[in-house]
């Protein structure tokens, strides 16, 4: 758990994607997240967490559905949403918190 805290305690925004391999919408989000990373580069970190392999973290953050996205900066949760998100909406959100 401390490793997760280290990952989200950064000056730059950190987008956390809680996903599952069996989840269709999660698969849909993969290329969208890749595009977001290409566009924003080093100004954001994107961390993918498989809920089936990391059940304790999913439980700790009360992830009830996938995909669930959380945006952190300096160990503080700034935003959270479940379901599909458009690329431009994600980019605007991240830029707002840079």
C-alpha positions in Angstrom: 0.0 0.0 0.0 2.9 2.4 0.7 4.1 1.9 -2.9 0.7 3.2 -4.1 1.0 6.2 -1.8 4.4 7.0 -3.3 2.9 6.8 -6.8 0.2 9.3 -6.2 2.2 11.7 -4.1 3.6 13.7 -7.0 3.7 17.3 -8.1 2.2 16.3 -11.4 -1.3 14.9 -11.8 -1.5 11.1 -11.6 -4.5 9.4 -13.3 -5.3 6.0 -11.8 -7.3 3.6 -13.9 -8.9 0.7 -12.0 -9.7 -1.9 -14.6 -10.2 -5.6 -15.2 -9.2 -7.7 -18.2 -12.7 -9.1 -18.6 -14.2 -5.6 -18.8 -15.4 -4.4 -22.2 -15.5 -0.7 -21.4 -12.0 -1.0 -19.9 -10.7 -2.4 -23.2 -12.4 0.6 -24.9 -10.5 3.0 -22.7 -7.0 1.6 -23.4 -6.4 3.4 -26.7 -8.0 6.5 -25.3 -5.6 6.5 -22.3 -2.7 5.9 -24.7 -3.8 9.0 -26.7 -4.0 11.1 -23.6 -0.5 10.1 -22.6 0.8 10.8 -26.1 -0.8 14.3 -26.0 0.2 15.3 -22.5 3.5 13.4 -22.3 5.5 13.8 -19.1 2.9 16.3 -17.6 0.8 13.4 -16.3 1.4 9.9 -15.0 -1.1 7.2 -15.8 -1.2 4.2 -13.5 -3.3 1.1 -14.4 -4.4 -1.1 -11.5 -6.0 -4.5 -12.3 -8.7 -5.0 -9.6 -8.5 -8.8 -9.9 -4.7 -8.8 -9.0 -4.9 -5.9 -6.5 -8.1 -6.5 -4.6 -6.9 -4.9 -1.4 -6.3 -1.5 -3.1 -9.6 -1.8 -5.0 -11.4 -2.5 -1.7 -9.5 0.4 0.1 -10.7 2.9 -2.5 -14.2 1.4 -2.7 -14.0 0.6 -6.4 -17.4 -1.0 -7.1 -17.3 -0.9 -10.9 -14.8 -0.7 -13.7 -13.4 1.3 -15.2 -13.0 3.7 -12.3 -10.7 6.7 -12.7 -9.2 8.8 -10.0 -7.0 11.9 -10.4 -4.4 12.6 -7.7 -1.9 15.3 -7.1 0.3 15.5 -4.0 -1.4 12.5 -2.5 -4.8 14.3 -2.7 -7.7 12.9 -4.7 -9.0 15.7 -7.0 -11.6 13.8 -9.0 -13.2 10.4 -9.4 -15.5 8.9 -12.0 -16.6 5.4 -13.2 -17.4 4.5 -16.7 -16.3 5.6 -20.2 -14.7 9.0 -20.5 -14.0 10.9 -23.8 -10.4 11.7 -24.5 -10.9 15.5 -24.7 -12.7 15.5 -21.4 -9.8 13.6 -19.7 -7.3 16.0 -21.2 -9.2 19.1 -20.1 -9.5 17.6 -16.6 -5.8 16.9 -16.3 -4.8 20.2 -17.7 -7.0 22.0 -15.2 -5.0 20.4 -12.3 -1.5 20.9 -13.7 
